[in-house]
Amino acid sequence: MYIKGFRCFKCGRTFPFPPDQEPQPKLCPRCAGMLLIDYDYDSIRQYLKKEDLLRRAPTIWRFSELLPIRDASNMVTRGEGGTPVLPLKRLGAELGLDYLYLKDESVLPFSTFRSRAAAVCVSRALESGVRTLAVHANLTEAYAWACYAAYAGLNLVLLSYRGSMLPQFRAGILATGARLYLHDGDMVEAEKLMARSAAAHGWYHVLSTHDPMAMEGWKTLAFEVAESFKWEIPATIVCPVDRDGMFRGLYRGLREMQALGWIPPALPRLVAVQSEDWHPVVTGWKEKKKEIVSPPTPAYEYARESGKREPTREEEALSFDSQSAAFVLDAIYKSLGCAVAVTEREMEAAKARLAEREGVIASRSSAATLAAVVRLRSEGWIEKTGHVLLLGPEHGLREFPSRLAPDGERDPLLVDLGSACLPA
């Protein structure tokens, strides 16, 4: 393994990677900053050539020299990785773009890009000798964690927001033997409860939004993008941004490939896409900020506004503003990219266009990337001849309304089976 140690994104402090069977830090002990893993890139460059990857099985573990697992026998895989890059020819023609593509993560196990993070975190837990995982996650992410833990023979204690737990996900999670608890609170308080429980019972706590092992799984997406384009990165990559790590993983992977000399030194323009209902990164980018403090979680907001106490270090660290947004904004500035907030109407229209024109059943976040491209193309920010790649995190069938088109014209017709034939 080529790991040199941990580095704090916030204060820059470095410290060694722990041996197996020892607790792994989740946040910087000095400032509660997000931790990144540094590798010996000079040694990797001498040992591993990008051409060697073609001879390996098409999972994320073909990048094993750049992943934090020492023993290959601990690498848990359900075949995650190797997702296709689909040319969107009809949509490209409509938008006046010569080269428009979609990296379709919906074909991953459990139909979500979060399988990449789950595979690495479960593998690290297995290598650490811990028998029980403790995770706060919702929907497809929660389902992926349950299935990966069961496959690895580990116990799972899962805490999920009650409003997100659809019946089919709850049934699937419980079928794996996971212990599922529901809550009506906010993310910070949920993570703090999981941290306390893990410390009390000796569980392996996965810090859902900032776990350094999760970042290692997410970054493999960038490696695959480079492979698909024969190591010539598209001019523009459009990625949804919420509290998970797709955008951060993309940027980290690009930087690592630059360190290895696998891709040119110029970064692609990175476009961060958020909803008009929740767009702290877009606001920060428009105001040219490096850090933002919006929007707070309920616990964070109470601490700030009540004046009764200062936010705790955990609240600062786990709120989206103080960590993830700074990372994303840094990537946007350094890549000469931009941030776009799209409306619900734009997302629904993009979802319908992807389904009708390309046969892609897109999630809300996946459709947001197309909505952003439509906007940026109309404004002239995206040129006709550049290669444009959309990143689609997961399948959208679970969130589709009863009709495909927002205008309601696609409601199915009820027919009489005794009719001579169906309408033309």
C-alpha positions in Angstrom: 0.0 0.0 0.0 1.3 3.4 -1.0 -0.4 5.6 1.7 1.8 8.3 3.3 -0.8 9.5 5.8 -3.7 11.9 6.4 -3.8 15.6 5.5 -6.3 18.1 6.8 -8.0 20.1 4.1 -8.7 22.9 6.5 -5.4 23.5 8.4 -2.9 21.4 6.3 -1.7 19.3 9.3 -0.5 15.8 8.4 -0.3 12.7 10.5 0.3 8.9 9.9 -2.2 6.4 8.7 -3.2 4.1 11.6 -2.2 0.4 11.5 -4.9 -2.2 11.1 -6.9 -2.9 14.3 -6.6 0.7 15.4 -9.3 3.4 15.4 -9.2 5.6 12.3 -9.7 9.3 12.7 -12.6 10.9 11.0 -11.8 14.5 11.4 -8.7 16.5 12.1 -8.0 16.4 15.9 -6.8 20.0 15.7 -9.5 21.8 13.8 -12.2 19.2 13.0 -11.3 19.7 9.3 -12.0 17.2 6.6 -9.3 14.6 6.2 -7.7 13.5 2.9 -5.4 10.6 2.3 -2.0 11.4 0.7 -0.3 8.7 -1.4 3.3 8.3 -2.5 2.6 9.4 -6.1 6.3 9.1 -7.2 6.4 5.4 -6.3 3.0 4.7 -7.8 4.0 6.5 -11.0 7.1 4.2 -11.3 5.1 1.0 -10.6 1.7 1.6 -12.2 1.1 2.7 -15.8 -2.4 3.8 -16.9 -2.2 1.2 -19.7 -1.9 -1.5 -17.0 -5.5 -0.8 -15.9 -6.9 -2.2 -19.1 -5.8 -5.7 -18.1 -7.6 -5.6 -14.8 -11.2 -6.5 -13.8 -13.5 -3.5 -14.4 -14.3 -2.7 -10.8 -13.0 0.2 -8.6 -10.4 -2.2 -7.2 -8.4 -2.0 -10.4 -7.2 1.3 -8.9 -6.0 -0.6 -5.7 -2.7 1.3 -5.5 -4.7 4.4 -5.0 -7.2 3.0 -2.5 -6.7 2.5 1.3 -6.8 -1.2 1.7 -3.7 -3.2 2.4 -4.8 -6.8 1.9 -6.6 -7.7 -1.3 -8.6 -10.3 0.5 -10.5 -7.5 2.4 -11.6 -5.8 -0.8 -15.4 -6.1 -0.9 -17.0 -5.8 -4.3 -20.4 -6.3 -5.9 -19.0 -5.3 -9.3 -19.1 -1.6 -8.7 -17.3 0.5 -11.2 -16.9 0.5 -15.0 -20.1 2.5 -15.6 -20.8 3.5 -19.2 -20.4 6.9 -20.8 -23.4 7.3 -23.1 -23.4 9.7 -26.1 -26.6 11.8 -26.0 -26.8 12.4 -29.7 -30.4 13.6 -30.0 -30.2 16.0 -27.1 -26.8 17.2 -28.3 -28.3 18.0 -31.7 -31.2 19.8 -30.2 -28.9 21.9 -28.1 -26.4 22.6 -30.8 -23.6 20.5 -29.1 -21.4 18.2 -31.1 -20.3 16.1 -28.2 -22.7 15.6 -25.2 -22.3 12.6 -22.9 -23.7 11.1 -19.7 -21.7 9.1 -17.2 -24.5 6.8 -16.1 -24.0 5.7 -12.5 -27.4 4.2 -12.2 -26.1 0.8 -13.4 -24.0 0.4 -10.3 -25.1 -2.0 -7.6 -28.2 -0.7 -5.9 -28.6 2.0 -8.7 -26.5 4.7 -7.0 -23.0 6.1 -7.2 -22.8 5.8 -3.4 -22.0 2.1 -3.9 -18.4 3.3 -4.6 -18.1 4.8 -1.1 -19.8 1.9 0.6 -17.5 -0.7 -1.0 -14.3 1.1 0.2 -15.7 1.9 3.7 -16.9 -1.7 4.3 -13.6 -3.0 3.1 -11.7 -0.8 5.5 -14.0 -1.8 8.3 -13.3 -5.5 7.5 -9.6 -4.9 7.5 -9.8 -3.0 10.8 -11.3 -6.1 12.4 -14.5 -4.3 13.5 -17.7 -6.4 13.2 -20.3 -3.7 13.4 -20.8 -0.7 11.2 -22.7 2.4 12.3 -24.0 4.7 9.6 -26.4 7.5 9.2 -27.8 7.4 5.6 -31.1 7.6 3.7 -32.8 6.0 0.7 -30.5 4.3 -1.9 -27.4 5.1 0.2 -28.9 3.3 3.2 -30.0 0.4 1.0 -26.4 0.1 -0.4 -24.9 0.1 3.0 -27.2 -2.7 4.2 -26.4 -4.9 1.3 -22.7 -4.3 1.3 -22.5 -5.0 5.0 -24.5 -8.2 4.7 -22.3 -9.3 1.8 -19.1 -8.7 3.9 -20.6 -10.6 6.9 -20.7 -7.5 9.0 -23.4 -6.2 11.3 -25.0 -2.8 10.5 -26.7 -0.3 12.7 -28.4 2.2 10.4 -30.0 5.5 11.4 -32.2 7.2 8.8 -34.5 10.2 8.5 -38.0 8.9 8.8 -39.4 11.0 6.0 -37.0 9.6 3.5 -37.5 5.9 4.3 -39.9 4.6 1.6 -41.6 1.3 2.3 -39.6 -0.6 -0.3 -36.3 0.5 1.0 -37.2 -0.2 4.6 -38.3 -3.7 3.6 -35.1 -4.4 1.7 -32.9 -3.0 4.5 -34.6 -5.1 7.1 -34.3 -8.2 4.9 -30.5 -7.9 5.1 -30.6 -8.2 8.9 -29.6 -4.6 9.5 -30.8 -2.8 12.7 -32.7 0.2 11.4 -33.6 3.2 13.5 -35.5 6.2 12.3 -35.4 9.8 13.5 -37.1 13.2 12.8 -34.1 15.4 13.7 -31.3 16.9 11.7 -28.1 15.5 10.2 -25.8 16.9 12.8 -27.6 15.5 15.8 -28.0 12.1 14.0 -24.3 11.9 13.3 -23.5 12.9 16.9 -25.7 10.1 18.2 -24.0 7.6 15.9 -20.6 8.8 17.1 -21.6 8.4 20.7 -23.0 5.0 20.1 -20.0 3.8 18.1 -17.6 4.9 20.9 -19.7 3.2 23.6 -20.1 -0.1 21.8 -16.9 -0.4 19.7 -18.6 0.1 16.3 -17.0 1.3 13.2 -18.6 4.7 12.6 -18.8 5.9 9.0 -19.1 9.7 8.9 -21.4 9.9 6.0 -20.5 13.3 4.4 -16.9 13.6 5.5 -15.5 10.1 6.0 -12.0 10.0 4.3 -12.6 6.4 3.2 -15.8 7.4 1.4 -13.9 10.1 -0.5 -11.6 7.4 -1.8 -14.5 5.5 -3.3 -16.0 8.6 -4.9 -12.8 9.6 -6.6 -12.7 6.4 -8.7 -15.4 8.1 -10.8 -12.8 10.5 -12.1 -10.4 7.7 -13.0 -13.1 6.1 -15.1 -14.0 9.3 -16.9 -10.4 9.7 -18.0 -10.3 6.0 -19.1 -13.5 6.4 -21.2 -12.1 9.4 -23.0 -8.6 7.8 -23.6 -7.1 10.1 -20.9 -8.2 13.3 -22.7 -10.7 14.9 -20.2 -13.8 16.5 -21.6 -13.7 20.3 -21.8 -16.7 20.7 -19.4 -17.9 18.3 -16.7 -21.3 19.1 -15.1 -22.0 17.6 -11.7 -24.8 17.9 -9.1 -23.9 19.0 -5.6 -25.6 18.3 -2.4 -24.4 16.8 0.9 -22.8 13.8 -0.7 -19.3 13.6 -2.3 -19.6 13.1 -6.1 -18.2 16.6 -6.9 -15.5 16.4 -4.3 -14.5 12.9 -5.4 -14.4 14.0 -9.0 -12.0 16.9 -8.2 -9.8 14.8 -6.0 -9.5 12.1 -8.6 -8.6 14.7 -11.3 -5.9 16.1 -9.0 -4.4 12.7 -8.3 -4.2 11.8 -12.0 -2.4 15.1 -12.6 0.1 14.2 -9.9 0.6 10.9 -11.6 1.0 12.5 -15.0 -1.9 10.5 -16.4 -3.9 13.6 -17.7 -2.9 17.0 -19.0 -2.2 19.8 -16.4 -5.2 21.9 -17.4 -8.3 21.0 -15.5 -11.7 20.7 -17.3 -14.2 23.4 -16.4 -16.2 22.0 -13.5 -19.9 23.1 -13.2 -21.6 22.6 -9.9 -25.4 22.3 -10.1 -27.9 22.9 -7.3 -31.6 23.4 -6.9 -33.1 26.9 -6.5 -34.5 25.5 -3.3 -31.1 24.9 -1.8 -28.0 26.5 -3.4 -25.4 27.6 -0.9 -22.5 26.8 -3.4 -24.1 28.9 -6.1 -24.5 31.8 -3.8 -21.0 31.5 -2.5 -19.6 31.4 -6.1 -21.6 34.4 -7.2 -20.3 36.3 -4.2 -16.7 35.1 -4.9 -16.4 33.6 -1.4 -14.0 30.9 -0.4 -16.2 29.7 2.5 -19.9 30.0 3.2 -22.2 29.6 6.2 -25.4 28.7 4.6 -27.8 27.0 5.0 -27.3 25.8 8.6 -28.7 22.7 10.1 -31.3 23.2 12.8 -28.8 22.5 15.6 -26.3 24.9 14.0 -28.9 27.5 13.5 -30.1 27.3 17.1 -26.6 27.7 18.4 -25.9 30.7 16.2 -29.2 32.6 16.7 -30.1 31.8 20.3 -26.9 33.2 21.6 -27.0 30.6 24.4 -23.9 28.8 23.2 -21.4 28.6 20.3 -21.8 25.7 17.8 -19.8 22.7 18.8 -16.8 21.6 16.7 -18.9 18.6 15.5 -21.7 21.0 14.4 -19.2 23.1 12.5 -17.6 20.1 10.9 -20.7 18.2 10.0 -22.6 21.1 8.6 -22.3 21.4 4.8 -21.1 25.0 4.8 -17.7 24.7 6.7 -16.2 21.7 4.8 -17.8 20.5 1.6 -18.7 23.9 0.2 -15.1 25.2 0.6 -13.8 22.1 -1.2 -16.3 22.6 -4.1 -15.7 26.3 -4.4 -12.0 25.8 -4.5 -12.5 23.3 -7.4 -14.7 25.7 -9.3 -12.3 28.6 -9.0 -9.2 26.5 -10.0 -11.0 24.9 -12.9 -12.4 28.2 -14.2 -15.8 26.6 -13.9 -19.1 28.0 -12.6 -22.1 27.2 -10.4 -25.8 27.1 -11.5 -29.0 26.9 -9.6 -31.9 25.3 -11.6 -35.6 25.5 -10.9 -37.9 22.5 -10.2 -39.6 23.2 -13.5 -36.3 23.1 -15.4 -35.4 19.8 -13.7 -38.8 18.2 -14.5 -38.5 19.3 -18.2 -34.9 17.9 -18.4 -36.1 14.6 -16.8 -38.7 14.3 -19.5 -36.3 15.1 -22.3 -33.8 12.5 -21.1 -36.5 9.9 -21.0 -38.1 10.7 -24.3 -35.0 11.5 -26.4 -32.4 9.1 -24.9 -34.3 6.5 -22.9 -32.6 7.6 -19.7 -34.8 7.4 -16.6 -32.9 10.1 -14.7 -33.0 11.1 -11.0 -33.8 14.6 -10.0 -30.1 15.4 -9.5 -29.1 13.8 -12.8 -31.7 15.8 -14.7 -30.4 19.0 -13.0 -27.1 18.6 -14.9 -29.0 18.7 -18.3 -31.1 21.7 -17.1 -27.8 23.5 -16.3 -26.4 22.7 -19.7 -29.5 24.0 -21.4 -29.1 27.3 -19.5 -25.4 27.6 -20.1 -25.7 26.8 -23.8 -28.4 29.5 -24.2 -26.0 32.0 -22.5 -23.1 31.0 -24.7 -21.0 29.7 -21.8 -20.7 26.3 -23.4 -19.5 26.2 -27.0 -20.8 24.0 -29.8 -17.6 22.0 -30.4 -16.4 21.2 -26.8 -16.9 17.8 -25.2 -19.5 18.1 -22.4 -20.0 15.4 -19.8 -23.0 15.1 -17.5 -22.6 13.0 -14.3 -25.8 11.0 -13.4 -25.6 9.8 -9.8 -28.5 7.3 -9.7 -31.6 5.9 -11.3 -34.7 8.1 -11.2 -37.5 5.5 -11.2 -38.2 5.7 -7.5 -38.9 9.5 -7.7 -40.7 9.7 -11.0 -44.3 11.1 -10.8 -47.2 9.3 -12.3 -46.7 11.1 -15.5 -43.6 11.7 -17.5 -44.2 15.2 -18.8 -44.8 18.1 -16.4 -47.8 19.2 -18.5 -49.7 16.0 -17.8 -50.1 15.1 -21.5 -48.6 11.6 -21.1 -51.2 10.0 -18.8 -52.0 6.5 -20.2 -55.3 5.9 -21.8 -57.7 3.2 -20.5 -58.8 1.1 -23.4 -61.5 -1.5 -24.0 -59.9 -4.9 -24.8 -62.7 -5.6 -27.1 -61.7 -2.8 -29.4 -60.7 -3.7 -33.0 -57.2 -2.1 -32.5 -55.4 0.5 -30.5 -55.5 4.2 -31.6 -52.8 5.1 -34.1 
